[in-house]
Amino acid sequence: MTPTVQSAIARPDYQVELLFDNGEKRLFDMTSYLDCGVFAELRDRKLFETVRVSFDAVEWDNGADLCPEVLYEKSRPAEQTMIAAEEPGIYRRKND
């Protein structure tokens, strides 16, 4: 049985951080969906950030949704993910 989604948070670079009912935290990359139908509207960051749990899936204010099976199978464990700095100079030394 596929775990169900307990929480969904929009992250930078069109990632959705998911918490499943089995305790797993996973990241789902939406970038490959942003050229398809109703998902193309999610390029608007404000709309993308409206992601929320609906029953056992996720949905956005424009009606786009994804089922838990796709979210789980196509996501990756969050602990295996390196998060890139949002600001390019964040890792520079002060004297550089």
DRENGUTOR-219111 format. One line per field, with one value per residue: residue number from 1; residue in three letters; z, x negated, y negated of N, C-alpha, C in turn. Coordinates in pm, 1 decimal. Each point is the difference from the previous one (the first is absolute). Example, Ala and Ser with C-alpha at 12.3 -4.5 7.8 and 13.67 -1.06 7.14 Angstrom:
BEGIN
nr: [1_2]
rest: [ALA_SER]
nw: [780.0_-72.0]
nu: [-1319.0_35.0]
nv: [569.0_-105.0]
caw: [0.0_6.0]
cau: [89.0_-82.0]
cav: [-119.0_-119.0]
cw: [0.0_73.0]
cu: [-90.0_77.0]
cv: [-120.0_-109.0]
This chain:
BEGIN
nr: [1_2_3_4_5_6_7_8_9_10_11_12_13_14_15_16_17_18_19_20_21_22_23_24_25_26_27_28_29_30_31_32_33_34_35_36_37_38_39_40_41_42_43_44_45_46_47_48_49_50_51_52_53_54_55_56_57_58_59_60_61_62_63_64_65_66_67_68_69_70_71_72_73_74_75_76_77_78_79_80_81_82_83_84_85_86_87_88_89_90_91_92_93_94_95_96]
rest: [MET_THR_PRO_THR_VAL_GLN_SER_ALA_ILE_ALA_ARG_PRO_ASP_TYR_GLN_VAL_GLU_LEU_LEU_PHE_ASP_ASN_GLY_GLU_LYS_ARG_LEU_PHE_ASP_MET_THR_SER_TYR_LEU_ASP_CYS_GLY_VAL_PHE_ALA_GLU_LEU_ARG_ASP_ARG_LYS_LEU_PHE_GLU_THR_VAL_ARG_VAL_SER_PHE_ASP_ALA_VAL_GLU_TRP_ASP_ASN_GLY_ALA_ASP_LEU_CYS_PRO_GLU_VAL_LEU_TYR_GLU_LYS_SER_ARG_PRO_ALA_GLU_GLN_THR_MET_ILE_ALA_ALA_GLU_GLU_PRO_GLY_ILE_TYR_ARG_ARG_LYS_ASN_ASP]
nw: [0.0_-82.8_58.8_89.8_-65.1_92.8_-67.4_-54.2_-31.9_-61.0_-78.8_12.2_-119.6_35.3_123.7_27.3_121.8_7.2_87.3_0.5_3.3_-77.2_10.8_-126.9_-5.9_-105.4_-108.5_-50.7_-110.6_-0.9_-19.3_-3.6_96.0_8.7_-89.8_96.8_-90.8_95.4_-4.3_-126.5_50.2_45.4_-120.2_19.4_58.2_-9.4_-120.7_-34.3_68.5_-78.2_-22.4_6.0_112.6_-87.4_102.4_-91.9_-71.3_-101.9_24.5_-106.2_19.1_-100.0_95.9_-26.3_-23.8_99.2_-42.4_113.6_-88.4_-79.9_99.2_44.3_-109.7_-27.6_130.4_70.1_77.8_88.0_81.3_-120.1_31.3_-85.6_90.0_-118.8_15.5_54.0_73.7_-120.8_71.4_34.4_-82.8_-42.3_5.1_112.8_-13.2_-51.3]
nu: [-84.4_34.6_-106.4_72.3_28.6_-86.6_-109.0_15.8_-126.9_32.3_-97.9_-118.4_-12.0_122.2_-44.4_59.1_-10.6_-6.6_97.7_-38.5_112.2_-97.6_3.3_7.0_-111.2_69.1_-78.3_96.8_-65.7_55.6_-128.8_1.8_78.4_-90.9_-13.0_70.2_92.6_84.2_-96.8_12.9_122.1_-56.7_-36.2_122.0_-105.4_77.2_32.5_-126.3_-13.0_107.4_-103.9_87.4_19.4_47.6_69.9_-40.5_34.4_-58.1_35.5_24.1_-2.7_-79.6_6.7_-125.7_-14.5_-59.5_13.3_25.2_52.1_35.6_52.0_40.6_48.7_36.9_15.9_-84.0_-64.6_53.2_-31.9_31.1_61.5_-87.1_16.2_21.4_-102.5_89.5_-100.6_-44.2_-7.9_95.7_-73.4_-3.3_-132.1_-6.3_-119.8_89.4]
nv: [118.3_-94.4_-56.2_-63.0_-110.1_-41.0_-41.9_-119.6_-25.1_-114.4_41.5_-61.3_-50.9_-32.9_7.7_115.4_-49.8_132.5_9.6_127.9_70.9_45.3_-134.4_39.5_-73.9_-45.1_-13.8_-74.2_27.9_-119.8_-22.1_131.8_-42.8_-95.8_95.6_57.4_-28.9_35.2_89.5_-40.0_-10.9_111.6_-44.6_-45.2_-55.4_-106.8_41.8_21.1_-111.3_14.0_78.6_99.1_64.7_86.2_44.2_87.6_-106.3_-66.3_-126.1_-76.0_-131.9_36.2_91.6_-32.4_130.7_64.0_125.2_62.5_82.3_-101.1_-68.8_116.3_55.1_-123.9_10.5_-75.7_84.8_-80.3_100.2_45.3_-112.0_-53.9_-90.8_-52.2_-79.1_-76.8_-38.7_-33.2_-109.7_80.2_73.9_-123.1_-1.1_-62.5_54.7_81.3]
caw: [0.0_-12.0_109.9_-35.9_29.0_121.4_-16.1_-124.6_9.1_-120.8_23.7_-116.8_-118.6_-30.4_75.6_104.9_112.1_40.1_114.1_-17.8_126.1_49.2_62.1_-97.3_-57.6_-136.4_-88.3_-132.7_-94.4_-92.1_-121.1_-123.1_-18.1_-24.3_-141.5_-28.5_35.8_113.2_81.2_-52.6_78.6_125.8_-15.3_83.3_133.2_99.8_-16.8_41.6_146.1_57.9_15.8_126.6_0.7_-21.5_25.3_12.6_-111.4_11.1_-102.7_-3.0_-16.4_-136.7_-21.2_-30.1_113.4_-22.2_92.0_87.2_-65.9_-82.3_89.8_72.4_-93.0_-76.1_90.6_55.7_142.4_25.0_64.4_-101.6_-89.2_37.8_-29.6_-54.3_59.4_-82.4_-37.7_-52.9_78.5_139.7_50.5_-18.2_119.3_8.4_-68.6_-145.0]
cau: [84.4_-76.0_20.1_74.9_-66.1_45.5_-25.3_-66.5_-54.8_-69.0_-139.2_-61.6_-26.7_116.4_0.3_101.6_-42.0_115.4_-8.7_96.5_47.8_-95.0_-108.4_-102.0_-0.9_-48.9_8.0_55.5_-44.3_109.2_-47.6_38.1_144.8_34.9_31.6_115.0_135.7_30.1_-121.2_-77.2_38.3_-75.0_-123.2_26.1_-45.7_106.9_92.9_-70.1_-6.2_130.4_9.3_55.4_50.1_143.8_21.4_-131.3_-80.3_-26.4_64.0_-29.4_120.0_52.3_63.7_-99.2_-21.7_-79.7_38.4_-108.9_-82.8_-98.2_-84.5_-92.2_-87.5_-86.4_-74.8_-121.7_-13.4_-52.5_-130.4_-101.2_2.4_-76.1_77.2_-86.8_17.7_81.2_-81.5_-125.2_-118.5_17.6_-110.6_-126.8_-65.1_16.3_-108.9_0.0]
cav: [-118.3_-124.1_-95.4_-119.6_-126.8_-67.3_-143.8_-39.0_-135.2_-46.2_-37.9_-64.7_81.9_82.6_124.6_8.7_83.8_79.7_89.3_108.7_57.1_99.9_-74.7_-40.1_-133.9_17.4_-116.8_25.5_-102.8_-33.4_-67.8_70.0_-13.9_-139.8_-20.6_85.2_-38.6_-87.5_-15.7_-113.7_-118.0_0.1_-78.5_-117.3_41.3_-19.7_111.1_121.5_1.1_32.9_145.4_45.2_137.0_14.8_142.2_64.6_-49.9_-143.3_-80.9_-142.6_-83.5_4.6_130.0_103.8_89.4_120.6_107.4_42.8_101.9_-71.2_-78.6_87.6_72.5_-90.5_-88.2_59.1_-31.7_-134.7_3.9_25.8_-114.4_-119.0_-120.2_-104.8_-132.6_-87.9_-114.5_53.1_-31.4_37.0_80.9_-70.8_-54.5_-145.5_-70.3_29.5]
cw: [0.0_119.6_-48.7_47.7_123.5_-6.6_-129.7_12.5_-130.0_38.1_-125.4_-114.4_-28.2_57.1_99.3_105.5_54.7_126.4_-17.5_134.8_54.5_63.7_-95.3_-45.4_-137.4_-77.0_-136.6_-89.7_-104.7_-135.7_-128.5_-28.7_-46.6_-146.2_-40.5_52.5_114.4_89.1_-47.4_77.5_130.0_-11.9_77.2_144.0_106.1_-7.9_45.1_152.6_66.9_20.3_139.8_-14.8_-17.4_1.8_15.2_-112.1_27.1_-113.7_16.0_-26.5_-141.0_-32.6_-38.9_124.2_-41.9_106.4_83.0_-64.0_-83.1_89.8_70.0_-95.4_-71.0_87.8_50.1_147.7_21.1_59.6_-98.5_-95.7_53.0_-39.7_-44.6_68.8_-94.0_-45.9_-43.2_88.1_143.4_57.2_-20.9_135.0_-2.8_-79.3_-150.0_-80.8]
cu: [-89.1_26.5_78.5_-75.0_63.2_-22.3_-77.4_-43.1_-72.6_-140.2_-55.9_-22.0_109.5_-8.9_115.9_-53.0_123.6_-31.1_110.8_36.6_-88.1_-123.1_-108.3_19.6_-66.1_15.0_49.5_-36.3_109.1_-47.8_42.2_149.9_39.9_24.1_127.6_130.4_12.3_-122.8_-86.1_31.6_-80.5_-136.7_10.9_-29.8_110.1_102.9_-64.5_-0.2_134.6_18.1_50.2_44.8_151.4_30.9_-136.8_-95.5_-40.7_70.7_-39.3_128.8_58.6_65.8_-95.9_-17.0_-84.0_36.8_-119.7_-91.5_-110.1_-96.8_-103.9_-101.3_-100.1_-78.0_-124.6_-8.9_-68.0_-139.2_-112.8_-15.0_-87.6_82.4_-96.8_30.0_81.8_-77.5_-137.0_-122.0_3.3_-118.7_-135.3_-58.0_11.8_-104.8_-3.4_63.9]
cv: [-125.0_-90.6_-122.4_-124.8_-64.5_-151.0_-22.7_-145.8_-32.0_-44.6_-65.6_100.2_101.2_141.6_-6.1_95.6_69.7_79.5_102.5_61.0_112.5_-66.4_-46.4_-144.0_15.0_-130.4_43.9_-117.0_-23.5_-52.1_69.5_-10.0_-139.9_-34.8_73.0_-58.5_-98.0_-22.7_-116.6_-127.9_-10.8_-65.2_-131.3_41.6_-14.3_112.8_130.9_13.9_27.0_150.4_36.0_145.8_-4.1_149.3_65.9_-42.0_-144.9_-71.4_-145.2_-75.2_3.6_134.2_111.1_87.2_119.7_102.5_47.0_104.6_-64.8_-75.7_88.0_65.1_-90.2_-97.7_72.3_-37.5_-135.0_4.1_29.0_-116.5_-112.0_-121.1_-108.3_-131.9_-86.8_-122.0_50.5_-23.5_50.1_77.7_-65.1_-41.0_-150.9_-76.2_26.4_-111.3]
